[in-house]
Amino acid sequence: METETKSINEKLIRLAKDVELIKNILMSEGELTDYAKTELVKARAEKEENYTSLEDL
């Protein structure tokens, strides 16, 4: 169980770094595309109860 938690933690850290990189690229390049804006609206509308918990992973 501890190994699984450590592995998940490492993946989350890599994911956070990737998201930060994407944010920096988007900020330097200007506005989001219409597609990205639409996907962002959808993601923000998603209810937290539909999220997958770490326990289910």
mmCIF file of the N, C-alpha and C atoms, coordinates in Angstrom:
data_MODEL
# 
_entry.id   MODEL 
# 
loop_
_atom_site.group_PDB 
_atom_site.id 
_atom_site.type_symbol 
_atom_site.label_atom_id 
_atom_site.label_alt_id 
_atom_site.label_comp_id 
_atom_site.label_asym_id 
_atom_site.label_entity_id 
_atom_site.label_seq_id 
_atom_site.pdbx_PDB_ins_code 
_atom_site.Cartn_x 
_atom_site.Cartn_y 
_atom_site.Cartn_z 
_atom_site.occupancy 
_atom_site.B_iso_or_equiv 
_atom_site.pdbx_formal_charge 
_atom_site.auth_seq_id 
_atom_site.auth_comp_id 
_atom_site.auth_asym_id 
_atom_site.auth_atom_id 
_atom_site.pdbx_PDB_model_num 
ATOM 1   N N  . MET A 1 1  ? 0.828   -1.192 0.000   1.00 0.00 ? 1  MET A N  1 
ATOM 2   C CA . MET A 1 1  ? 0.000   0.000  0.000   1.00 0.00 ? 1  MET A CA 1 
ATOM 3   C C  . MET A 1 1  ? 0.873   1.256  0.000   1.00 0.00 ? 1  MET A C  1 
ATOM 4   N N  . GLU A 1 2  ? 1.947   1.239  0.794   1.00 0.00 ? 2  GLU A N  1 
ATOM 5   C CA . GLU A 1 2  ? 2.837   2.399  0.865   1.00 0.00 ? 2  GLU A CA 1 
ATOM 6   C C  . GLU A 1 2  ? 3.507   2.648  -0.484  1.00 0.00 ? 2  GLU A C  1 
ATOM 7   N N  . THR A 1 3  ? 3.853   1.563  -1.171  1.00 0.00 ? 3  THR A N  1 
ATOM 8   C CA . THR A 1 3  ? 4.480   1.676  -2.494  1.00 0.00 ? 3  THR A CA 1 
ATOM 9   C C  . THR A 1 3  ? 3.515   2.303  -3.487  1.00 0.00 ? 3  THR A C  1 
ATOM 10  N N  . GLU A 1 4  ? 2.241   1.892  -3.429  1.00 0.00 ? 4  GLU A N  1 
ATOM 11  C CA . GLU A 1 4  ? 1.223   2.463  -4.315  1.00 0.00 ? 4  GLU A CA 1 
ATOM 12  C C  . GLU A 1 4  ? 1.055   3.948  -4.043  1.00 0.00 ? 4  GLU A C  1 
ATOM 13  N N  . THR A 1 5  ? 1.008   4.322  -2.792  1.00 0.00 ? 5  THR A N  1 
ATOM 14  C CA . THR A 1 5  ? 0.852   5.726  -2.419  1.00 0.00 ? 5  THR A CA 1 
ATOM 15  C C  . THR A 1 5  ? 2.041   6.543  -2.897  1.00 0.00 ? 5  THR A C  1 
ATOM 16  N N  . LYS A 1 6  ? 3.229   5.996  -2.747  1.00 0.00 ? 6  LYS A N  1 
ATOM 17  C CA . LYS A 1 6  ? 4.437   6.692  -3.194  1.00 0.00 ? 6  LYS A CA 1 
ATOM 18  C C  . LYS A 1 6  ? 4.405   6.859  -4.710  1.00 0.00 ? 6  LYS A C  1 
ATOM 19  N N  . SER A 1 7  ? 4.007   5.826  -5.418  1.00 0.00 ? 7  SER A N  1 
ATOM 20  C CA . SER A 1 7  ? 3.926   5.881  -6.872  1.00 0.00 ? 7  SER A CA 1 
ATOM 21  C C  . SER A 1 7  ? 2.904   6.920  -7.329  1.00 0.00 ? 7  SER A C  1 
ATOM 22  N N  . ILE A 1 8  ? 1.759   6.941  -6.691  1.00 0.00 ? 8  ILE A N  1 
ATOM 23  C CA . ILE A 1 8  ? 0.724   7.923  -7.018  1.00 0.00 ? 8  ILE A CA 1 
ATOM 24  C C  . ILE A 1 8  ? 1.229   9.332  -6.739  1.00 0.00 ? 8  ILE A C  1 
ATOM 25  N N  . ASN A 1 9  ? 1.914   9.503  -5.625  1.00 0.00 ? 9  ASN A N  1 
ATOM 26  C CA . ASN A 1 9  ? 2.455   10.810 -5.270  1.00 0.00 ? 9  ASN A CA 1 
ATOM 27  C C  . ASN A 1 9  ? 3.457   11.288 -6.316  1.00 0.00 ? 9  ASN A C  1 
ATOM 28  N N  . GLU A 1 10 ? 4.328   10.393 -6.762  1.00 0.00 ? 10 GLU A N  1 
ATOM 29  C CA . GLU A 1 10 ? 5.320   10.744 -7.778  1.00 0.00 ? 10 GLU A CA 1 
ATOM 30  C C  . GLU A 1 10 ? 4.639   11.139 -9.089  1.00 0.00 ? 10 GLU A C  1 
ATOM 31  N N  . LYS A 1 11 ? 3.590   10.413 -9.451  1.00 0.00 ? 11 LYS A N  1 
ATOM 32  C CA . LYS A 1 11 ? 2.853   10.732 -10.676 1.00 0.00 ? 11 LYS A CA 1 
ATOM 33  C C  . LYS A 1 11 ? 2.159   12.081 -10.556 1.00 0.00 ? 11 LYS A C  1 
ATOM 34  N N  . LEU A 1 12 ? 1.609   12.364 -9.397  1.00 0.00 ? 12 LEU A N  1 
ATOM 35  C CA . LEU A 1 12 ? 0.953   13.657 -9.184  1.00 0.00 ? 12 LEU A CA 1 
ATOM 36  C C  . LEU A 1 12 ? 1.954   14.807 -9.251  1.00 0.00 ? 12 LEU A C  1 
ATOM 37  N N  . ILE A 1 13 ? 3.135   14.593 -8.731  1.00 0.00 ? 13 ILE A N  1 
ATOM 38  C CA . ILE A 1 13 ? 4.182   15.626 -8.795  1.00 0.00 ? 13 ILE A CA 1 
ATOM 39  C C  . ILE A 1 13 ? 4.565   15.886 -10.246 1.00 0.00 ? 13 ILE A C  1 
ATOM 40  N N  . ARG A 1 14 ? 4.744   14.814 -11.036 1.00 0.00 ? 14 ARG A N  1 
ATOM 41  C CA . ARG A 1 14 ? 5.073   14.987 -12.460 1.00 0.00 ? 14 ARG A CA 1 
ATOM 42  C C  . ARG A 1 14 ? 3.937   15.686 -13.198 1.00 0.00 ? 14 ARG A C  1 
ATOM 43  N N  . LEU A 1 15 ? 2.705   15.324 -12.863 1.00 0.00 ? 15 LEU A N  1 
ATOM 44  C CA . LEU A 1 15 ? 1.538   15.943 -13.483 1.00 0.00 ? 15 LEU A CA 1 
ATOM 45  C C  . LEU A 1 15 ? 1.476   17.435 -13.166 1.00 0.00 ? 15 LEU A C  1 
ATOM 46  N N  . ALA A 1 16 ? 1.730   17.785 -11.913 1.00 0.00 ? 16 ALA A N  1 
ATOM 47  C CA . ALA A 1 16 ? 1.728   19.194 -11.510 1.00 0.00 ? 16 ALA A CA 1 
ATOM 48  C C  . ALA A 1 16 ? 2.799   19.980 -12.262 1.00 0.00 ? 16 ALA A C  1 
ATOM 49  N N  . LYS A 1 17 ? 3.969   19.372 -12.452 1.00 0.00 ? 17 LYS A N  1 
ATOM 50  C CA . LYS A 1 17 ? 5.039   20.035 -13.210 1.00 0.00 ? 17 LYS A CA 1 
ATOM 51  C C  . LYS A 1 17 ? 4.626   20.221 -14.667 1.00 0.00 ? 17 LYS A C  1 
ATOM 52  N N  . ASP A 1 18 ? 3.986   19.205 -15.245 1.00 0.00 ? 18 ASP A N  1 
ATOM 53  C CA . ASP A 1 18 ? 3.529   19.308 -16.624 1.00 0.00 ? 18 ASP A CA 1 
ATOM 54  C C  . ASP A 1 18 ? 2.477   20.410 -16.777 1.00 0.00 ? 18 ASP A C  1 
ATOM 55  N N  . VAL A 1 19 ? 1.554   20.478 -15.841 1.00 0.00 ? 19 VAL A N  1 
ATOM 56  C CA . VAL A 1 19 ? 0.514   21.512 -15.884 1.00 0.00 ? 19 VAL A CA 1 
ATOM 57  C C  . VAL A 1 19 ? 1.149   22.893 -15.767 1.00 0.00 ? 19 VAL A C  1 
ATOM 58  N N  . GLU A 1 20 ? 2.112   23.041 -14.891 1.00 0.00 ? 20 GLU A N  1 
ATOM 59  C CA . GLU A 1 20 ? 2.805   24.319 -14.732 1.00 0.00 ? 20 GLU A CA 1 
ATOM 60  C C  . GLU A 1 20 ? 3.503   24.708 -16.030 1.00 0.00 ? 20 GLU A C  1 
ATOM 61  N N  . LEU A 1 21 ? 4.146   23.755 -16.684 1.00 0.00 ? 21 LEU A N  1 
ATOM 62  C CA . LEU A 1 21 ? 4.804   24.015 -17.965 1.00 0.00 ? 21 LEU A CA 1 
ATOM 63  C C  . LEU A 1 21 ? 3.786   24.456 -19.014 1.00 0.00 ? 21 LEU A C  1 
ATOM 64  N N  . ILE A 1 22 ? 2.673   23.768 -19.089 1.00 0.00 ? 22 ILE A N  1 
ATOM 65  C CA . ILE A 1 22 ? 1.629   24.116 -20.056 1.00 0.00 ? 22 ILE A CA 1 
ATOM 66  C C  . ILE A 1 22 ? 1.100   25.516 -19.780 1.00 0.00 ? 22 ILE A C  1 
ATOM 67  N N  . LYS A 1 23 ? 0.871   25.837 -18.512 1.00 0.00 ? 23 LYS A N  1 
ATOM 68  C CA . LYS A 1 23 ? 0.406   27.178 -18.156 1.00 0.00 ? 23 LYS A CA 1 
ATOM 69  C C  . LYS A 1 23 ? 1.404   28.239 -18.594 1.00 0.00 ? 23 LYS A C  1 
ATOM 70  N N  . ASN A 1 24 ? 2.678   28.000 -18.369 1.00 0.00 ? 24 ASN A N  1 
ATOM 71  C CA . ASN A 1 24 ? 3.698   28.968 -18.755 1.00 0.00 ? 24 ASN A CA 1 
ATOM 72  C C  . ASN A 1 24 ? 3.745   29.158 -20.277 1.00 0.00 ? 24 ASN A C  1 
ATOM 73  N N  . ILE A 1 25 ? 3.613   28.064 -21.001 1.00 0.00 ? 25 ILE A N  1 
ATOM 74  C CA . ILE A 1 25 ? 3.606   28.153 -22.463 1.00 0.00 ? 25 ILE A CA 1 
ATOM 75  C C  . ILE A 1 25 ? 2.396   28.951 -22.938 1.00 0.00 ? 25 ILE A C  1 
ATOM 76  N N  . LEU A 1 26 ? 1.240   28.656 -22.370 1.00 0.00 ? 26 LEU A N  1 
ATOM 77  C CA . LEU A 1 26 ? 0.028   29.363 -22.780 1.00 0.00 ? 26 LEU A CA 1 
ATOM 78  C C  . LEU A 1 26 ? 0.105   30.848 -22.442 1.00 0.00 ? 26 LEU A C  1 
ATOM 79  N N  . MET A 1 27 ? 0.667   31.185 -21.311 1.00 0.00 ? 27 MET A N  1 
ATOM 80  C CA . MET A 1 27 ? 0.794   32.588 -20.927 1.00 0.00 ? 27 MET A CA 1 
ATOM 81  C C  . MET A 1 27 ? 1.717   33.335 -21.879 1.00 0.00 ? 27 MET A C  1 
ATOM 82  N N  . SER A 1 28 ? 2.782   32.684 -22.311 1.00 0.00 ? 28 SER A N  1 
ATOM 83  C CA . SER A 1 28 ? 3.740   33.358 -23.177 1.00 0.00 ? 28 SER A CA 1 
ATOM 84  C C  . SER A 1 28 ? 3.251   33.447 -24.614 1.00 0.00 ? 28 SER A C  1 
ATOM 85  N N  . GLU A 1 29 ? 2.372   32.554 -25.001 1.00 0.00 ? 29 GLU A N  1 
ATOM 86  C CA . GLU A 1 29 ? 1.896   32.535 -26.375 1.00 0.00 ? 29 GLU A CA 1 
ATOM 87  C C  . GLU A 1 29 ? 0.615   33.329 -26.570 1.00 0.00 ? 29 GLU A C  1 
ATOM 88  N N  . GLY A 1 30 ? 0.005   33.782 -25.513 1.00 0.00 ? 30 GLY A N  1 
ATOM 89  C CA . GLY A 1 30 ? -1.209  34.579 -25.680 1.00 0.00 ? 30 GLY A CA 1 
ATOM 90  C C  . GLY A 1 30 ? -2.457  33.843 -25.268 1.00 0.00 ? 30 GLY A C  1 
ATOM 91  N N  . GLU A 1 31 ? -3.533  34.094 -25.984 1.00 0.00 ? 31 GLU A N  1 
ATOM 92  C CA . GLU A 1 31 ? -4.845  33.576 -25.623 1.00 0.00 ? 31 GLU A CA 1 
ATOM 93  C C  . GLU A 1 31 ? -5.008  32.096 -25.960 1.00 0.00 ? 31 GLU A C  1 
ATOM 94  N N  . LEU A 1 32 ? -5.963  31.493 -25.274 1.00 0.00 ? 32 LEU A N  1 
ATOM 95  C CA . LEU A 1 32 ? -6.322  30.107 -25.553 1.00 0.00 ? 32 LEU A CA 1 
ATOM 96  C C  . LEU A 1 32 ? -7.128  30.030 -26.840 1.00 0.00 ? 32 LEU A C  1 
ATOM 97  N N  . THR A 1 33 ? -7.047  28.884 -27.490 1.00 0.00 ? 33 THR A N  1 
ATOM 98  C CA . THR A 1 33 ? -7.877  28.668 -28.671 1.00 0.00 ? 33 THR A CA 1 
ATOM 99  C C  . THR A 1 33 ? -9.327  28.495 -28.226 1.00 0.00 ? 33 THR A C  1 
ATOM 100 N N  . ASP A 1 34 ? -10.243 28.607 -29.171 1.00 0.00 ? 34 ASP A N  1 
ATOM 101 C CA . ASP A 1 34 ? -11.658 28.412 -28.849 1.00 0.00 ? 34 ASP A CA 1 
ATOM 102 C C  . ASP A 1 34 ? -11.899 27.007 -28.304 1.00 0.00 ? 34 ASP A C  1 
ATOM 103 N N  . TYR A 1 35 ? -11.198 26.035 -28.875 1.00 0.00 ? 35 TYR A N  1 
ATOM 104 C CA . TYR A 1 35 ? -11.332 24.659 -28.401 1.00 0.00 ? 35 TYR A CA 1 
ATOM 105 C C  . TYR A 1 35 ? -10.901 24.557 -26.929 1.00 0.00 ? 35 TYR A C  1 
ATOM 106 N N  . ALA A 1 36 ? -9.759  25.146 -26.598 1.00 0.00 ? 36 ALA A N  1 
ATOM 107 C CA . ALA A 1 36 ? -9.250  25.086 -25.227 1.00 0.00 ? 36 ALA A CA 1 
ATOM 108 C C  . ALA A 1 36 ? -10.196 25.792 -24.270 1.00 0.00 ? 36 ALA A C  1 
ATOM 109 N N  . LYS A 1 37 ? -10.753 26.915 -24.700 1.00 0.00 ? 37 LYS A N  1 
ATOM 110 C CA . LYS A 1 37 ? -11.710 27.648 -23.852 1.00 0.00 ? 37 LYS A CA 1 
ATOM 111 C C  . LYS A 1 37 ? -12.944 26.799 -23.584 1.00 0.00 ? 37 LYS A C  1 
ATOM 112 N N  . THR A 1 38 ? -13.430 26.125 -24.607 1.00 0.00 ? 38 THR A N  1 
ATOM 113 C CA . THR A 1 38 ? -14.608 25.261 -24.452 1.00 0.00 ? 38 THR A CA 1 
ATOM 114 C C  . THR A 1 38 ? -14.315 24.113 -23.495 1.00 0.00 ? 38 THR A C  1 
ATOM 115 N N  . GLU A 1 39 ? -13.158 23.480 -23.655 1.00 0.00 ? 39 GLU A N  1 
ATOM 116 C CA . GLU A 1 39 ? -12.790 22.371 -22.773 1.00 0.00 ? 39 GLU A CA 1 
ATOM 117 C C  . GLU A 1 39 ? -12.603 22.846 -21.337 1.00 0.00 ? 39 GLU A C  1 
ATOM 118 N N  . LEU A 1 40 ? -12.076 24.040 -21.155 1.00 0.00 ? 40 LEU A N  1 
ATOM 119 C CA . LEU A 1 40 ? -11.893 24.595 -19.825 1.00 0.00 ? 40 LEU A CA 1 
ATOM 120 C C  . LEU A 1 40 ? -13.239 24.846 -19.152 1.00 0.00 ? 40 LEU A C  1 
ATOM 121 N N  . VAL A 1 41 ? -14.194 25.371 -19.905 1.00 0.00 ? 41 VAL A N  1 
ATOM 122 C CA . VAL A 1 41 ? -15.539 25.598 -19.364 1.00 0.00 ? 41 VAL A CA 1 
ATOM 123 C C  . VAL A 1 41 ? -16.153 24.272 -18.930 1.00 0.00 ? 41 VAL A C  1 
ATOM 124 N N  . LYS A 1 42 ? -15.990 23.236 -19.760 1.00 0.00 ? 42 LYS A N  1 
ATOM 125 C CA . LYS A 1 42 ? -16.521 21.907 -19.415 1.00 0.00 ? 42 LYS A CA 1 
ATOM 126 C C  . LYS A 1 42 ? -15.863 21.369 -18.146 1.00 0.00 ? 42 LYS A C  1 
ATOM 127 N N  . ALA A 1 43 ? -14.561 21.504 -18.051 1.00 0.00 ? 43 ALA A N  1 
ATOM 128 C CA . ALA A 1 43 ? -13.829 20.991 -16.888 1.00 0.00 ? 43 ALA A CA 1 
ATOM 129 C C  . ALA A 1 43 ? -14.249 21.705 -15.615 1.00 0.00 ? 43 ALA A C  1 
ATOM 130 N N  . ARG A 1 44 ? -14.426 23.006 -15.704 1.00 0.00 ? 44 ARG A N  1 
ATOM 131 C CA . ARG A 1 44 ? -14.827 23.779 -14.522 1.00 0.00 ? 44 ARG A CA 1 
ATOM 132 C C  . ARG A 1 44 ? -16.251 23.476 -14.111 1.00 0.00 ? 44 ARG A C  1 
ATOM 133 N N  . ALA A 1 45 ? -17.092 23.033 -15.053 1.00 0.00 ? 45 ALA A N  1 
ATOM 134 C CA . ALA A 1 45 ? -18.483 22.718 -14.748 1.00 0.00 ? 45 ALA A CA 1 
ATOM 135 C C  . ALA A 1 45 ? -18.633 21.335 -14.116 1.00 0.00 ? 45 ALA A C  1 
ATOM 136 N N  . GLU A 1 46 ? -17.601 20.503 -14.226 1.00 0.00 ? 46 GLU A N  1 
ATOM 137 C CA . GLU A 1 46 ? -17.645 19.144 -13.681 1.00 0.00 ? 46 GLU A CA 1 
ATOM 138 C C  . GLU A 1 46 ? -17.800 19.200 -12.160 1.00 0.00 ? 46 GLU A C  1 
ATOM 139 N N  . LYS A 1 47 ? -18.730 18.431 -11.637 1.00 0.00 ? 47 LYS A N  1 
ATOM 140 C CA . LYS A 1 47 ? -18.958 18.391 -10.203 1.00 0.00 ? 47 LYS A CA 1 
ATOM 141 C C  . LYS A 1 47 ? -17.880 17.541 -9.526  1.00 0.00 ? 47 LYS A C  1 
ATOM 142 N N  . GLU A 1 48 ? -17.465 17.974 -8.349  1.00 0.00 ? 48 GLU A N  1 
ATOM 143 C CA . GLU A 1 48 ? -16.424 17.253 -7.623  1.00 0.00 ? 48 GLU A CA 1 
ATOM 144 C C  . GLU A 1 48 ? -16.823 15.818 -7.315  1.00 0.00 ? 48 GLU A C  1 
ATOM 145 N N  . GLU A 1 49 ? -18.103 15.572 -7.160  1.00 0.00 ? 49 GLU A N  1 
ATOM 146 C CA . GLU A 1 49 ? -18.546 14.213 -6.840  1.00 0.00 ? 49 GLU A CA 1 
ATOM 147 C C  . GLU A 1 49 ? -18.285 13.241 -8.000  1.00 0.00 ? 49 GLU A C  1 
ATOM 148 N N  . ASN A 1 50 ? -18.040 13.773 -9.190  1.00 0.00 ? 50 ASN A N  1 
ATOM 149 C CA . ASN A 1 50 ? -17.715 12.929 -10.349 1.00 0.00 ? 50 ASN A CA 1 
ATOM 150 C C  . ASN A 1 50 ? -16.221 12.654 -10.472 1.00 0.00 ? 50 ASN A C  1 
ATOM 151 N N  . TYR A 1 51 ? -15.429 13.272 -9.637  1.00 0.00 ? 51 TYR A N  1 
ATOM 152 C CA . TYR A 1 51 ? -13.989 13.047 -9.664  1.00 0.00 ? 51 TYR A CA 1 
ATOM 153 C C  . TYR A 1 51 ? -13.673 11.624 -9.201  1.00 0.00 ? 51 TYR A C  1 
ATOM 154 N N  . THR A 1 52 ? -12.550 11.104 -9.613  1.00 0.00 ? 52 THR A N  1 
ATOM 155 C CA . THR A 1 52 ? -12.097 9.796  -9.156  1.00 0.00 ? 52 THR A CA 1 
ATOM 156 C C  . THR A 1 52 ? -11.190 10.008 -7.936  1.00 0.00 ? 52 THR A C  1 
ATOM 157 N N  . SER A 1 53 ? -11.509 9.337  -6.859  1.00 0.00 ? 53 SER A N  1 
ATOM 158 C CA . SER A 1 53 ? -10.728 9.504  -5.637  1.00 0.00 ? 53 SER A CA 1 
ATOM 159 C C  . SER A 1 53 ? -9.442  8.706  -5.752  1.00 0.00 ? 53 SER A C  1 
ATOM 160 N N  . LEU A 1 54 ? -8.461  9.091  -4.952  1.00 0.00 ? 54 LEU A N  1 
ATOM 161 C CA . LEU A 1 54 ? -7.196  8.367  -4.929  1.00 0.00 ? 54 LEU A CA 1 
ATOM 162 C C  . LEU A 1 54 ? -7.405  6.930  -4.473  1.00 0.00 ? 54 LEU A C  1 
ATOM 163 N N  . GLU A 1 55 ? -8.382  6.713  -3.602  1.00 0.00 ? 55 GLU A N  1 
ATOM 164 C CA . GLU A 1 55 ? -8.647  5.370  -3.111  1.00 0.00 ? 55 GLU A CA 1 
ATOM 165 C C  . GLU A 1 55 ? -9.094  4.445  -4.246  1.00 0.00 ? 55 GLU A C  1 
ATOM 166 N N  . ASP A 1 56 ? -9.825  5.013  -5.222  1.00 0.00 ? 56 ASP A N  1 
ATOM 167 C CA . ASP A 1 56 ? -10.308 4.211  -6.338  1.00 0.00 ? 56 ASP A CA 1 
ATOM 168 C C  . ASP A 1 56 ? -9.203  3.914  -7.358  1.00 0.00 ? 56 ASP A C  1 
ATOM 169 N N  . LEU A 1 57 ? -8.142  4.716  -7.318  1.00 0.00 ? 57 LEU A N  1 
ATOM 170 C CA . LEU A 1 57 ? -7.047  4.458  -8.238  1.00 0.00 ? 57 LEU A CA 1 
ATOM 171 C C  . LEU A 1 57 ? -6.304  3.245  -7.758  1.00 0.00 ? 57 LEU A C  1 
# 
